[in-house]
Amino acid sequence: MRIGIYGYGNLGKGVELAIRQNPDMELFGVFTRRDPASLQLMTEGAKAYAAKDIEQYKDDIDVLIICGGSATDLPVMTPALAKHFNVIDSFDTHADIPAHFARVDEAARAGGKTAAISVGWDPGMFSLNRLYAGCILPDGKDYTFWGKGVSQGHSDAIRRIAGVLDARQYTCPVEAALEAVRSGANPELTTREKHTRLCYVVAEEGADLARIENEIKTMPKYFADYDTTVHFISQEELDRDHKGIPHGGFVIRTGQTGKNGEHKHRIEYSLQLDSNPEFTSSVLVAYARAVYRLNRRGDVGCKTVVDIAPADLSMLSREEILAHML
């Protein structure tokens, strides 16, 4: 499979590294809105190209992995590129997934292409575990906790605010809420009661800090529903103390079975990630294999992780899967 990368930030670099761990794939090249000559790729023989020229290479790429931000990039990029390429993205604005799916599905079907959206760990791996657990324990409750970790999408949304030079946003689970869920108390928790958001922001000299803080705290779908703390720091402090991009979290479902619900159960799936973008990239690359296979079978249009069979993600043959994975 010849893989193209569209965008070369943290996620795009992670995809390049992940491709090297998958021997049935090769990197065709990276497409960037920056000067291609300014990029130093890690893959021998791969080239960087101008993003505006990408349609010239539609016959050279089996799957294009789009590594843009969910706030403003992916809603435009993915539908536009899905007309010409098999594509995959990590769109993570949960409330807007149905509308994004519809736009990408229309574009992919028009071009006879296959697309997968919202691939990563949440949405993505966490979505699958919520669905599986709900099917198994229909009489129960779902709980999802994120962090403590850096959210790439939320950090990117802050950086789009006028006057912001750089930012890191940490999502932090409220420990009391997490313990209440694990105890089997089945609490009713509001969004605000489950998580807090902690923002470290580097602002331009002379920027209106009060305006920036207000824009962050009132940003719909990102911060408005959470207790959010904003700290303004220097670029040196950000680079020194917040250069890593860790993340993780928990999906928990508590439920009951039996004649009168006398037997209690808890399903828990957790992730602890040293590098959020590199893990997300690894999920994207696995699903790129599935997108390629689906398209070869003539299964076009938009898909999500809940539509794609696990066997299509694997390098193993069906016989190997039956012998060693079941």
N, C-alpha and C positions, 0 to 999 in steps of 0.2 A: 504494500500500500504506500502510495506517495502522499505525504501529508504536507499541507501548507499551513503556516501560522500567520494569522492576520492580527498584528499588534505585538509589540515586543517589550512589554513591561514585565513585572514580576511573574504574571501568569504565562505570558508567552515564553519567557526563559525557562519556566518550569516545564512547559510542554516540550521544549527542545530536549531537555534532560530526560524526560519520560520516554520520548521516542527512542532514545538510545538503549532503553531497557526492554524494548519490544522488537525482537529480531525480524518480525514479519512486516516492519514499517521502515520507511526512510523519510528523512526530511527533504522535501523538494526545495523549500525556501521560505523566507520570512518577508511579509509585506508590511511596510511601515509608512506612517504619515510624516516621519522625520526623513532626513537625508539618508538614503540607504548606505552611503559611504561611511556614515558615522557609526554604524552598527558593527560590533565585533561578535560574530557568531561562534558558537562552540563546536559546530559540526563541520568537519572537513568536507569541502566540496559543495556545501550549501551556500546559497547566495541570498542577499537582501535585495528587495525590489521596492519600487515606489507603489504605495497602495493604489494610487489612481490608475495604474497600469494592469491591475490584477486580471481583468477580463481577457487579456491577451493569453493567459496561462490556464484557461478553464479546461483544456484538454490534457494538461500535464499534472493535474492534482486530483487525487481520488477523494480526499476529504479535506475540507478547510476548517481549521479550528480557530474560532473567532475569539480573540482575547481582549475584548474591550470592557468598559465599565457599564454596569446596568443602568446607571442614572440617565445617561444621555447617548452612549455609544450603541449598545446592543439593540435598543428599539428601532434604530435606523439601519445599522449595519446588517443585522441578520436577515431581515426580509429582503433587503437589496441584493445580498450575496446569494441567498437561497434560490434565486431565479437561475443562477449559472453554475452553482457548485453544490455538492453534498456538504452540509455544514453542521457544525455543533457549537453551542455556546453554553455559558454558565450564568445566564440571566437569573438574578436572585431577588428581584422585587416581588415577593410572594403574591401580593394583592393584584399585580398586573400580569401574572402568568397567563390567565385565560385570554386576555386581549393580545398579548405577544404571540401566543400559540396560534391564534386565528390568523394573524398577519403573516407569520412564517409559513403556516400550512398552505395558505393561498398562493404564496410565491413559489414554494417548493413544488406544488402540484402543477403549476403553470409551466415550470421548467423541466418537469419529469425528474426532480431531484428528491433526495431524502435528507431530512433535517432532524436534529435532536436539540431541544432547548432545556435550559434549567438543569444542566448536568453538573454535579459536584457533590458536596456532602450535605448541604442543606440550602436549597433543594437538591435532591439527589439521593444519597445513601440514607439520610434521615427520612426522606419521603417514603422510600421502600419499607423501612422498618415501621413507620407509623401505619402504613397500609397493611402489612403482614400482621402486625399485632392486633389491629382493629378487627381483622377478619377472624382471627383465632379466638379473641376475647371480645365478642360483641357487647357484652354487658361490662363496660369498663370506661376508663377515662385516659386520654392521652395527655402527656406532659412533655414539652421540649425545652431544654435548657441549653444555652450556648455560652461558651467561655469557661474561664476567663481567656480572652484572646482578642487578637486584632481582626477586625472586620475590614476586608479590602474594599467592599462595596461602600460601606459607610464612610471609611476614610476618604475614598475617592469623592463621595458626595460633598464632604467638607471642603476638599481641595478645589471644588468647582465654585465655591463662594468667592465673590470679589473681595480682594484684599488678603486672601489666604495663600501662603507660599507652600506650606506643607502641613500634614496632619496625620495623626494616628488615633484611631478610635478603638477602645477596648469595650467589649461586651462582657458583663460580669453577672453570673447568676447570684441570686439572693440565697445565701446558704440556708436560712431558716425555711424558705419555701421548698428547696430541694430536699431537705431532711423530712419535712412534713409529707411530701409525696412518697418518699421511700418507706416511711413508717406505715403506709397504708391508710393514712387519714383521709385520702381523696379530697384535698382542699379545693375550693373554688378560688382560683387565682386570677387576678387581672394581669394584663400585660405589665403594668407598672410594678406589681408585687413580685414578679418572677425575675426581672433583670434590671440592672442599672447600666448606664452608658457613661463612659469616662473618655473625654476627648483631650488630646494634647495638640495644640495648634500653634503653628509659626505664622505670624501675621507680617504683612508688609509694614515697613516703617511708616508711621503716621496713619495707619489704618484705623478705622472706627471700631474699636474692640467691642464696645457695647452692641453695635449693630451686628457684627459677626456672631457674637454669642447668642443674640436673639434669633438670628437666622438659623443657627444650628438647633437650638432648643425647640423651635417651632416648625422645623422641617417635617411635613407630613410623610408618613410611611417609614421614616427613618428615626426621628428623635422625639416627635411631639407626644407620643404615648408613654415615654419613659422618664424617670428621674435622671437627668443628664447633667454632668459636671464638666465644665470647660476650663482648662488650664492653658494659659498662653505662655509659651516657653521659647527659647532661642533655637535656631537650627542646630547649633552645636549640642544642646541638651537633647534634642530629638534624636540626632544621629548617635549620640553616646548611649542614651538610656532606652531607646525604643527602636533600635534598628532591626530586631527580629520580627517575624510575623507568625507567632504561635497561635494556635486556636484549638478548638475541640468542643465537646459538649455531650449531652445525654438525651436520648429518646426513651421515655418510660411510659409504659401502659400498665395500669393496675386494673384488675378485673376479678370476676368471681364466677364460679361454676357450682353445679349441684342443684338439688331440689329447691333449696331456699337460699342459694348463694352462700352456703356455709364454707366453701373452699375458696381461699383467696390466692391470687397469683400476681406476680410482677414480672414483666418482660422489660429488660433494660439493655440498650445498645449504647456504647460510648466510644468516643474518639479522643485521643490526645495527640495533637499534631505539633511537631517542631516547626513545620513550615506549612502554613495554610495554602499559599499558592502552589507549592510543589505537590501537595496531596491532591488539591483540586485538579491540577494538571494531569495527574496520574489517572484520575477518574475520567477526565475528558478523553484521554488517549484510549482507554479501554472501550469507551462508548463509540469512539471513532471507528474502531474495528466493526462494531455492530452496525453502524450507519452504512459502512462500505458493503457489508454483507446483505443488508436489507435492500439497498439500491440494486445490487446485482440480481436479487430475486424479483425485482420489479415492484417492491413495496415502497411507494413514494409518499411524499407528504411529511408533515411534522409529527415527531414522536417525543415522548418523555421517558424517563427511567421506568415508569410503571407500565409502559407499552412494550418494552424490549426484554426478550428472554435472556436469562443469565448466560445460557450456553453461547449466545452470540458475542459475549464479551471476551471469551476465553480463547487463548492460543491452542488449548488442548483440543484434540479430536473428540467426537462424541463417545467413542469407545474408551478413551482415556478418562473422560469425565465420569462415565458409568462405572469404570473400574476403580477409580481413586477418589472421587469427590462425593459419592452418595453414601 
